[in-house]
């Protein structure tokens, strides 16, 4: 609560004070008359020149019972430590505005619930930085020398190392990705990398695994092992044999597949309805008609757009053509500043699409074309492999050797990972916040749109936008502080400050 200090004496220590809560007849939870709550209060001056003070109060909880407060208010007021982040610019509601973020028990709370009843226990001065939701990476194969597809003997150590490392980079939740592998590998790995909450000890939250393959077209296999690839002539039974339906239901978040393969298209509704996973099209040579059928069957995502799929052709645009939105014509009419941006992705039936925005996998102009076509569908992914976070050198990716270092044809010494002896990209080594910076540079989009492509949009794709990728009330307190040039300054996971000293302990 903000009060005018001229109405109150200077207060250095907590002292008794009674605050009258006005009745608000418009609320069904409001008292029928004014109530007086005995509280302990103190004043602090966030700005010595403002003439304003912050009232922080601890109520007498026994007197609050039956007071007309809502259950939500009573829960927050009587709960544990409350933290207030102030003096910041907050990304909320598709805008960047001066605001505050309050959280308790690992969740964002509405400070209006505390009005006159309780103030923060901890106040954090953000010193004018940008406060944004933690980043969400829905395609991460590994990092720091570990890979989810190949570290089978120490998969728990692998998950811990990657989760903790990316947390310090600002990525607070992610989908551990397993590439095309044997059935034995999936049955071994998936129970270990499924859903796991974020914390200082765990690191970034695992939202559930992303299984990228093996139901993909050999012609578009990229760095995947051809011997592992397969079709699904028996429909859902083949997916059961490959992964195990229980693993799909309990540990998998979403799946990449090629809809043109035998039996795959017909299995999509069952994968969605019976297993509760998101289906994405990728590593595919599907025609536009087949891609559209898959999309109408419920496949709502495109895995790393432009990569490992048939190139756009004006007579058959393939999977890329889904961005055209034949079923939904977008218009700038009635949009703020004539923006193409659709503020509610759920209003569109067009697919979400992943972009590896490292300046290597996709040309900057191709990124801009995709963004201009469907800005609300853009999802930034790293598709990073085990060499992310490591120096230049040679590394094993399954049975393949991968070279990591500057590309000869890149003027800025951009580093990449390629299969030894070839120019085939084996995944990226970029961080997600670097993707955000490059996306903003390539598209000239707003800072908010760039950040939402790595926060809100992936959360919407997974159907968890109520708790991830947002700072709306009730969401998880996964928070990052950013400079104007998008450098990560602080990271919170479930309301806990993550530092090299605290993460993993």
N, C-alpha and C positions, 0 to 999 in steps of 0.2 A: 504494500500500500504506500502511496506517496502522500505526504502531508506537508503543509506549509510550516516551516520551522518558526515562523514568526508567531504562531499561535501557541507554541509550547516552550517551556523553559529549556535551557540547555541541559542535556542529559548525558552523563558519562557512563553511568552504570544502570543496569536494569532496575526498574522500580514499578510499583503497583500502578495499574492503569486500567480503567474500564472503558471498553469501546462499545458504542451502541450500533448494532447492526440494523439498518433501516429495513422495515418490512417491504417486500417486493411482491405484491399481489399477483403478478403475472406468472409466478412460478408455483407449481403444485406442491413444491417442497418448502415454500416460504412460510415463516411463522405468521400468525394472524395479528401480531403486534410486535413492537420493537423489543428486542432482547438485549440484555446487558451481559457481556461475557467478561469475567475477571481474567486478566491476562498479565503476563510479564512482558514488558516491551523495552526496546532500546532503539536509539537512532544512530544512523551512520550517514555521512555525507559523501555520496559518490562523486559529487562535483562541488567543491567549496564555494564556487561562484554562482551556483544555481539557485540557492535559497531553498532547495528541496532536500528532504531526508527520506531514507528508507525505514519504514517501521517494521521491525521484526518482532513477532510475538509468539509466546508459548501459552496456549490456552489452558484453562482448568477443564480437563477432558470430562470429568464427572458432571460438571454443570452443562456441558455441551449435549449430553444425552437427552434425547427428547426435545431438543431445542428447535427443531424444524430444519436442521441441516440435512442435506441429502446424504444418502449412504456414501456416495463418492467423496463428498466433502469430509465426512467424519473419518473415512479411511485415510485420506491424504493428511488431514490435520493431526491425527493421532499416530501417523506412521513414522518411519525412521528419518534419517538425515535428508534434508532438502538442499539441493545445490542450485544456485542461480548463476548463469553466465550472462554478463552484461557488458555494455560498451562494445557492441559488435553489430555486424550486418548479417542478418539471418536469411538463409534461403528457405522460404516457406510459401506455399501457395503460388508457385511459378514466378516468384518475385524475390528480389534482394532488397530488404528494407532494414533500417535500424530497429532492432527488437531485442528481446531477451529469450533465453532458453532455460527452463527450469526442469529439473528431473529429480526423481526419487525412486529408490528400489529398481534402478536400471531402466526406468521408463520416463518419457517426457510427460510432464504434468501441466495442467492449466493453472497459472498463478491466480486467476480470478477466483478459484475455489478457496484460496487462502485469504481473501480480502478482509483485512482487519482482524484476522484470527491467528495467523502465524506467518512468519517470514523465513528467509533462508537461513540455514545453519552454516553454509559455506558459500562465499561469493567469489566468483572468478572474473577478474577483469580481462576481457579478451583484447583490450588495447586496439580496438578498431578493426580487428581482423574479420574475415569472412567465416561464419559458422555454418557448416553444411552437414548433411547426413554422411555417415561413413560410406565409402565406396563399396560397390557390389560387383564382383567378377564372376560371371557365370560360366567361364571356360578357362580353367587353369589346370594344365597337365602336371605341373610340378615347378620347383624352384629350389635354389640354394643347394643344388647337387642331388635333389631327391625327385623321384617321378612316381606318380600314383599307379602307373601301369607296370612298373618294373621292379620296384622295391618291395617285393612280396614278402621277404623274410623279416623286414622291419617296417611294415606298413604303418604301425602306430607311431614310431619315431618319425617316419616320413610326414605323416599328418601334422604332428606337433611342430616339426621344424618349419614346414611351409606356412601353417596357420599363424605361428608366432612371428615369422619374418614379414609376411605381407601385412600384418596388423600394424607394424611400425611404419609401413609405407602409406597407411591411410585406408587400406582395404579391410573393412570390418566384417564382411561376410562373403562367402564364395561357394562355388560348386566344384569340388574336386573332380577332375575329368579323367576318365579312363578311355584310352584309345582302343582300336580294334584288337581284341585279344582272344584267347581260348576261353571256353566255358569255365574251365577250372580256375582261370585267373579271376573272372568275374565273381565266382562263388567264394573265392578266397578273399578278395579285396573289398567288395561292396559292404559287407557288414562292419568293416573297420573305418570306412570313410563316409558313412551316412550322416544323418542329421546329428549335430553336436552343438550345444550353445556356445556362444562366444564368452570369453572371460580372460582375465589376465593370465590365468594358468593355461587355458586351452589355446588362446590366441583368437584369430578371426573365427566367426561362426561358420560351420559347415551347414549349408542349406540342403544338403543331399547331393548325391553324386550325379554327374553328367556322363552318360555312357555314349561316347562318340564312336559308333560302330558296334558290331562288325557288319551290320546290315547296310552296306554301302556299295556303290557301283565301282568295280575294279578299274574302270576307265578314269575315275576321279578319286583314286585312293590317296593321292598325295603321298605323305610319308608313312601311311599305314601299311602293315604287313599284308600282302595279298593272300597269303596262305590262310589267314584268319577270316577273310571275308566270306559272307554267305548270304543267301536269300531266305525266304520264309514261305516255302510252298505249302506248309501245314498251318499257316497263319499263326495265331497266338501260341500254339503249342511249341513252335520253334523259338519264340522269345522266352518261353518258360524253360525250355531245355538250355538255352544260352545263358540266361541270367538267373532264372528262378523267379517265379511270380512274387513270392514273398519278399525277395530282395528288391524287386521293382516297387512294390507297395511301400516298403519300410525304409529303404535306403537310397532310392534313386529319385532325383528331382526332375530331370528331363533327359530326353534321348534324341540323338541325331540319327536319321535314317534316309535312305534313298527310296522315294515312293514308287519308282518305276520297276523295282525288283519284284520278282514273283512272290505274291502273297503279302507283300508289305502294305500296300494301299488299303486292302480290306481289313488289316489288323489295327489300323490307326484308331478307330473308334473304341475298340476293346482296350487298347493300351491306355487310352484316356479315361474311359469310364470304369474299367475294372481295376486298373493299377494306379489311377490318380496322378499320372505324370504328364508333363508337357512334352509335346512332340515337335521336333524341329526338322526341317528339310535341309540336307546338306550332303556333300560328297556324292553328288548326283548329276546324272545327265538327263534328268526329266525334261520332257517337253513342257511348254506352258500349260497345256490342257491337263496333263497329269499333275503338275504342281498345283494347279487351281483345284483339282479334285481333292488332293491331299489337304489343301487349306480348308476347303469346305467340309472336310471330314474332321477337322479340328486341329490340324497342324498349324500352330500359331506363330512359329519362329522360323527364321532362316539362319543356319549356322554359317559364320564368317562369310557374309555376302561377297560375291565375286570370286572367292577362292574355292577351288575344288568343285566347280559346277560349270555347266555349259555356258559359254559366253553369250551375252545379250546379242540377239539378232532381230532385226526389225520385222521379220516374218514369223519368227518363233522366239519370243524373248525368254523362254525358259523360266526358271525359278526367279530370276531377276525381275521378270515382268510382273511379279506379284506386287511390286512397289507401285505399279501403275494405278492400282485401285480401281479397276473397272466397275466394281460394285459400289464404290463410294467416290463421288466426285468432290474433291476439296476445293474450297473457294476462299479467297481472302476477305470476302464480304462479312461484315460484322466481327472481324477479328481485330484485336488491338494493333494499332499501327500497321494495318494491312499485312500482318504476319501470317506466314503459312502454318505457324505452330498450332497444333490442336491441343488444347489444354487438358483434354480428357481422352486418353488413348482408348478407353473402353468404348467410346462412341464409334470407333473405327473398326471395320472388320479386316483391315489390311494387316499383314503380318509384321511382327517385330523382326528386326534383322541385326545380326551381330556384325561388328566392324573391327578388324584388327588395325588400329590406327597408328601404325609405327612408321609410316612413310615408305614401307617396303612391300608389304603384302598387298596394299591397295593404293593406287595413285591418288594424290590429293584431290584431283578433279573428279575422280570417280566417287570419292567420299562426299564431295560437295553435291554431286548429282543425286546421290542417294538421300542425303539430308534434305535437299530442296524438294525432292519428291515426297518424302514422308518423314518429317522431322520428329514426330512423336513416336516413331517406331525404332529410332536409332538406339542401339545398345553397344556400348564400347566393351570389348573383351580383350584380354591379353593373348589368349591361346599360348601362354608362356610354357616353356618346357624346362627341364631340370637345370639348364645352364643359366636361367635367369638369376641374377645376383652374383654370378661367378665371373672371373676374369676370362679373357680370350684363351682359347685352347681347344682340345678335342675331348668330346664327352660321348658316352654310350647312351643311346636311345633304343632300348630293347636290344635287338641284334645288330643295330646299325651304329656306325660311328658318325658323329656330327661335329662339324667344324664351326667354331664360334669366333667371330672377329669382324673387322671392317670389310664391307663389300667393295670390291675394286671399282665398280662403276658408280659409286655414290660419292659425290663431291664433299659431303660433310663428314666422311668417315663413319657413317651410320653402321652400327654393328648388327649382325644377323646370325642366325643358325641355319646351316645348310647341310644336307647329307653329303658326306665326304665324297669328293670326286664328281659331284653334280652341282647344279644350280637350284635344286629342289629345296624349297624352304621346309624346315623341319619343325616349325613352330617359332614363336617369337621369344625375345628375351627382354621385352619392354615391361615396365610397370604400368598399373592402371592410371595413376595420376599423370604419367607421361602421355598416355593415350588421350586423356582429357585435354591436356595442353595442345597436342597436335590437332585434335578434332576442332578445337576452337580456332586454331590458326588456319586450318584447311578450309573450314566452312564460313568463317567470319560470323559465326553465331554468337549469341550473347553468352556471358559467363554462366548464367543460370541454365541455359539450354545445354551447354557443354557438361556441366556437372550433373544435370538430370539424366543425361545419356549414360552415366555410370552409377546412378543411384536409383532414381524413381522408375525409369523405364525397365531395367532388369527386374526390379521388384514387381512392377505391373505384369510383366511377362510371366513371372512365376506365381502371380496371384497373392503376393504377400505385401502389397503396398501399404497395408494398414499398420505394419510394424517395421518394415525396412525401407530404406531409400527415401525417408521423409523425416521431418521434425515436427509433424503434427502431433497433437496431444494423444497419448496412448502408445505411441511408437517406441521402439527400443531406443535407449539413449546411446546409440552409436553415432558419435559426433567427431567431426574433424575441424580444426582451425586452419584456414588457408590465407595466404597472402594474395594480393591482387594478381600476381603472376603465377598463381596456382602452385605454390610450394606448400607442402604440409608442415605445419608448425606444431600441432598437438593432435593427439588421437585419444578418444574415449571409447571403450567397449562396454556396453551395458552400464554406463555411468562411471566407469573406473578409468583413471588416467593411465595410458599405456606408455611406458618408457623402456629402454633397454634393460633397466635395472628391475622393473616390476614384472615384465612379461615373462611367463614361464614359471613364476613363483607362486 
